[in-house]
Amino acid sequence: MDLRGVLYALAAFAIFATHDAIIKTLGQGYSPIQLIFFSTLFGFPLVTLMLMHDPTRGNLRPVHPVWVGIRTAATVGASLCVFYAFSVLPLAQTYAILFTMPLIITVLAVPMLGERI
């Protein structure tokens, strides 16, 4: 087992938990749309740096723009729901709901994707 990997995972989980606690605190006075905007805005410089150092040409041009639009709309909707849940529900209840996501995805994979479980 690589100790660095374990430490990185622990640091990532600590950052996620801190982010969620901050969202819970700020959600009492700000709307979820504002929280999503600033959360995305603070991540934008990092993403920009990563894309600037990517040697692949044309990696921002989608092959299927309609699917990218649908995915973007779904992501925005899901983010609104999650940020709203963090602001109005107890953290333990919100996490219990979020942890059912793999089960919901598994159940929906059958009719939507035709997969066999």
Secondary structure, DSSP 8 states (H G I E B T S, - for coil): --HHHHHHHHHHHHHHHHHHHHHHHHTTTS-HHHHHHHHHHHHHHHHHHHHHT---TTTTS-SSHHHHHHHHHHHHHHHHHHHHHHHHS-HHHHHHHHTTHHHHHHHHHHHHH----
